[in-house]
């Protein structure tokens, strides 16, 4: 009987080890399955060039995005393709750095940049600006993924909600900041 009990414990421990390994193993799924997309937009009473300059200048990010704590690198203007910005970020109580690389710049209509975070997370962000009746319609398209199944599970139950709330707050702050810029002499 002791042998049967010993085998049962071994099987349980083995199953737990496999489960832990699966939680921390890199995600094998393609991005369209493993990624999360959050699209936010806002109408801003300012011309596209003003909004573009404000939104794409990394030095302004901590003023309008609640997750952004500090930036370094190319921060005083829109980074051109291949140029990089390092951002200190806090999301859902976790602090980390992301290295963002500018991918495409079509001022004042579109900017795309992609990032890598410590621990294996990745993100891609596209800002699209179009003239609207009140000035500019600004659209922020964020696509991100974490490094493993554990992240995907925590994202599904908690992180995504925090990211959506931060993104909505970012749009309100961006609107205020860009409209203030537009009224400056």
C-alpha positions, 0 to 999 in steps of 0.5 A, spaced: 500 500 500 505 504 501 508 503 494 501 505 491 501 512 495 508 513 493 506 513 486 500 517 487 504 523 490 509 522 485 504 523 479 501 529 483 508 532 484 509 530 476 503 533 474 504 540 478 511 540 475 508 540 468 503 545 470 508 550 473 512 549 466 506 550 462 505 557 466 512 559 465 513 556 458 513 561 452 507 562 448 507 558 442 501 561 439 501 566 433 500 573 435 493 574 433 491 569 438 495 571 444 495 578 443 490 583 446 488 589 442 485 596 445 483 601 441 481 608 444 479 614 440 478 622 442 476 628 438 481 634 440 479 641 438 486 642 435 489 641 428 492 635 427 499 638 426 499 640 434 496 634 436 501 630 432 507 634 435 504 633 442 502 626 442 509 623 439 514 627 443 516 622 448 517 628 453 510 629 454 508 622 455 508 622 463 503 628 462 498 625 459 499 617 459 497 615 467 502 609 466 508 613 464 513 615 469 519 617 465 522 617 459 529 617 456 533 617 449 530 621 443 524 624 447 524 632 445 521 630 438 518 625 434 523 619 434 524 617 427 524 610 424 530 606 428 530 611 433 529 609 440 525 611 447 526 608 454 520 608 458 519 607 465 512 604 466 507 602 471 501 598 470 497 594 475 502 595 480 508 593 476 514 597 474 518 595 468 522 599 463 520 598 455 524 600 449 520 603 444 523 603 437 520 608 432 517 604 426 514 609 421 512 616 421 507 620 417 507 626 420 501 629 422 497 623 420 500 616 423 506 614 427 507 607 429 512 604 434 514 597 437 516 595 444 520 590 448 519 590 456 523 586 461 521 579 461 519 578 454 512 582 453 511 586 447 507 591 444 506 595 438 502 602 438 499 606 432 497 613 433 492 615 427 490 622 426 485 625 421 481 632 421 475 632 424 469 637 424 472 639 431 479 639 429 482 632 430 480 625 431 486 621 434 486 614 434 491 609 439 491 602 437 495 598 442 496 591 441 500 587 446 502 580 449 506 577 455 511 572 455 507 566 457 501 563 459 501 565 466 501 572 463 495 571 459 491 568 464 492 574 469 491 579 463 484 576 462 482 577 469 485 583 471 491 587 467 486 588 460 481 592 465 487 596 468 490 597 461 483 599 458 482 604 464 489 607 463 488 608 455 481 611 457 484 616 462 490 617 457 485 620 451 482 625 456 489 627 458 491 627 451 485 632 449 486 637 455 494 637 453 493 638 446 488 643 446 492 647 451 497 647 446 493 649 441 491 655 445 498 658 446 500 664 443 
